[in-house]
Amino acid sequence: MTNLLETEHLIIRSWIPKCDAEQAFVIYSDPEGTNTQVLQYSTTPVSTRCT
């Protein structure tokens, strides 16, 4: 895996669905945390994964 950008406090890398879906679910399943996004919030970790 190649990091797109790396600093002392931040690493930006490509999305890896198999590794990142569980963490993304925690973020995107919170309706209050996603109230300004057009996308609907996730209801299960499976719905967070790319198809």
URUR-V512705 format. One record per helix or strand. SS is the DSSP state (2 for helix, 1 for strand). FROM is the first residue (numbers start at 1). TO is the last residue. Records with the same first field share a line. If there is no record, write none. Layout:
SS=FROM-TO + FROM-TO
//
This chain:
1=3-6 + 11-13
2=17-28 + 45-48
//
